[in-house]
């Protein structure tokens, strides 16, 4: 099992070099086709001294600026991706989250940086992307140009999302030197231990040797990240958890913590 098509998202307000180099490295490792993607949208309303109004001329100026930036990002992508890697480019003046969610049908893996920001017209909403795109989302640590994924931590609980994440991460897990499957439970019983053992057996069937750990306590993203740092993990694999509230997505505490973390690579599936 491998990733054969990877999309890398280039944020319009970030330096493209680190994320492109990281994604190109992954494409080379897995023998994948690499699709560079960039998008930003023009806000439908413009703020003036008199309040929020539609202003066609201002909106056209903003669109021109976005198109110029997208062209710059395309140039950077084409310069940074080695000729030995099959690649193509995709851009659009639209919501980056929406374009990524649509383009996901053409890939096995989405790679993006963690630059969420407050401007949904210019930055991807990572949580929503993970929940809606139907593909695993690799969120790179800030300014990392390479990912070794030699020690991988799998955040486990016996849910559909976690099972999906383990299956989606198999290409990384199969190349890791160490895989640690971890669950957090304040009062672990035989059911918890059995579920961890079953995951280890599942991975063994794929030629992956994993050890399991139970961390005592309530489910806590900070505790999970502290453990990840203690074993020098450079990739955390987890399910993405959320629920609909008045047509908006509210995320569980673990997912919120992982989305906001910037010092470690994360792979999330829903």
Secondary structure, DSSP 8 states (H G I E B T S, - for coil): ----EEEEE--TTS-SHHHHHHHHHHHHHHT-EEEEEEEE---SSEEETTEEE--HHHHHHHHHHHHHHHHHHHHHHHHHS-TTS-EEEEEEES-HHHHHHHHGGG-SEEEE-S---S-TTTS--HHHHHHHSSSEEEE--TT-------EEEEE--SSHHHHHHHHHTHHHHHH-SEEEEEEEESS--HHHHHHHHHHHHHHHHTT--EEEEEEESS--HHHHHHHHHHTT-SEEEEE--EEEETTEEEE-HHHHHHHH--SSEEEEE-
